[in-house]
Amino acid sequence: MPVDAPDNNGHRARLRRRLFEGGPDALLDHELIEYLLALAIPRRDTKPLAKALLTEFGGIGGLLTADAEALARVPGMGETSVAALKAAHAAALRLLRAEVAERPILANWQALLDYLRADMAHHAIERVRVLHLNARNMLIRDELMNEGSIDEAPVYVREVIRRAIDLGSAAIILVHNHPSGDPSPSRADIDITRQVAEAGKRLGIALHDHIIMGAEGHVSLRAQGLI
């Protein structure tokens, strides 16, 4: 039965030791991906594949948020290695989402931004999500409302408000991403935000914010005085 070559075994043992002793910052991005892939492809040198993946997807954020089909198209990637990357991303998101769910959103704003950045900032298509909050501003539902193209995903005011009524939401937060990387709001972003805010106000549903995520950062429309 084939086994790892001694140099691969020794190299992986050194990576493992650095990770254990130095914590999450002890390994470079390509070393983290290399070791993760090695768990799925144990009899192969995974460093070249790790570097190729990071180049293809523009870094570790774009790589972990890439969909399974896109990952599978990269030469050398099979179902097991794709699953390893998606499992790592899912585990990270669950950790971040748990931190968001523990406290009222408005008192835990940075944790929310960290979660949204990890989940949305690097997506290649535009997605719209609505966070539903109860009267204590605790998260009760985080839903993907729509997804579209590389530069547009429709938002329907009636659907947003109807869903908030169905869930008994006291407040909502709109979130969407800009695949271009620039989170600056468009005129359409501002208009739809104000329409949702006005429709919700009539029914006692507050729009706390509309957050736009991008690889270059995020924008809060409330912080900019646009709500």
N, C-alpha and C positions, 0 to 999 in steps of 0.2 A: 504494500500500500504506500502511495507517495506521501512524503512528509515534507514539512517546511525545510528549506535549506537552512543550515546553521546560521548564516548571516541574517536571514529574515527573522529567525527565532530570537537572535540576540538583539536585533534592532527593535523588535516589538517589545521585548522585555525592558529595554531602556526607555521606550516611550511610556510604557506602563508605570515604571518606577518614577519617572518625572511627573506623571499625572497624579500618582498617589502622594508624592512628597510635596509637589509644588501647587497642586490644586488646578482649577480650571484655566488659569492663565499660563500654566507651565508649557503648554503645547501651542505651536502655531496652528493657524486654521487648517493648512494642508495636512498637518500631522494628526489633528483630531479626525478629519475625514478619512485619512489613510488608515488609522487604527479602527475606526468604525467599520470601514469596508473590509478590513482584515478579519473581522469577526464573521462576516458573511462569505468571504472568499479566502479561507485560511491558507490555501496552498499557492498563493500568488503574491507577488510584489505589488501592493496597491498604491504605492506613492505616485507613479505616473498617472494612474486613473484619478486619484484625488486631485492632483494639480490640473488635469484636463477638465474635470468637473467644475472646479472653482473658476477656471478661465471661461468656460462655456456659459456659466450662469452669473458671472460678475461678482463672485464672492460667496461667503458662507450663507448670508441672508437669502440671496437669490437661489442658491442651491437647495437649501432646506425647505423653502416655500414652493419650489418648482413642483408641478404636478407629476404624477407617476409616469404618464405617457411620455412627457418630455425627457425625464430621466432615462427611461428605457431606450430612447433613441440614441443615446450616447454609446459608442462602441465600447464593449467590455462590461456593460451594465446588464445584469439579469434580474429576474424577479426578486431573488433573495437580497441582492445588494440595494435595489430600489426600496424594498421593504425596510431595510436597516436604516436608510436615510429618513424615510417617512415616519418610522417609529421614533427616531430621535427627535424629529420636529414635533410629533404629537406629544411626547413626554414633556418637552419644553413648554408647549402651550398649556398643558394641563397644570403645570407648576405655576405658571404666570396667571392663569385663569383662577386658580384656587386663591391666590393672593388678592385678586380683584373681588372675589365673592365674599371674603371674610369681613369686610368693613363697608360702610356707606361709600358709594362711589365718589362723592364730592370731597370726602375726607381722605381719599386714597387715590388721588388723581394721577400721580406718577406711576403707580402700579398699573392703572388702566392704560396709560400711554405706552408703557413697556409691553404690555400684552398686545395691544393693537399694532405696535410697530413690528413685533415678532410675527404676527399673523398676516399683516396686510401690506406692509411697506414695499415689499419686493414682488408682489403679484404682477404678472404680465398682462392681465386684463383687469378692467375696472369692476369693482364689486361694491355693493351697498349693503350695509348692515344697520340694524336698529337695536340698540340696547334698551331694554324695558326695565324700569325701576318702580319699586313700590313707594309708599308714602314716606318711608324712612330712607329712601334713596339707595336701597339695597338692590343689587342686580337680580331680577327674576327670570329674565330670558335674554339671550343673545342670539339674534336671528339674522341669517343672510336673506335679504329681501330680494335682491336682484343681482345679476351680473351681465356684462355686455361685452364690448369690444375693448381694444387697447386705449380708447379715449372717451368712452361713454357707456354708462349703465343707467337706464331710466329709473326715475323715482316717481311713484304715483302717490300723491298726497292722500287720496281716498283709501288706498291699501294700507298705508302707514297708520293712519288714524283708526281705521277699522280694526286692525290687528291690536293696537293699543287698547281699544275698548274691549275686545275679546279677552285680553289678558288681565284686564283691570289695572293697567299701568297708570301710575300717578304722574310719571314723567318719562321722557325718552331722550336718547342721545343718538343722533344720526352720525354714521361713520362711512366714509368711502375713501378709496385710494386713487391716486393718480399714477398710472404706470410710467409716465414720463419721468417720474422722480420729483418733479416740482409740485409742492402741495398748494401753491397759490390758488385761491378760489376763482372760478370763472364767474361771469355774470349769471349764467344758468345756475351755478351752485348757490349763489346768493339769493336768487329769486325763489328757488325751490325751498330753501331754508325758511325764508319769510312766509311762504305759503303754508308750510307745515306748522310753523309757530302760530300763525293766525288761526288755522283750523283747529289746532289742539287747544288753544286758549278758550275757544267757544265752548269746549267740552270739559274744561278743567284738567287738561293734560298739558303739562309744561314741557317745552323743548329746552332742555338744559344747554345743549350745545350741538354744533355740527363740526366734527373733526375730520380733517382731510389728511391722510397719511401719504407720504412719499419717501423714496429712498433718501431724499435730501433733508427730511425732517417732517414736521407736521404743522398744521395751522388750525387754530381754534377760531371759528367765526365769532363766538361770543367775545373772546379776548380782543378781537379786532373791532368790536363794536358793530358787527354786522347783523346781530340778532336784537 
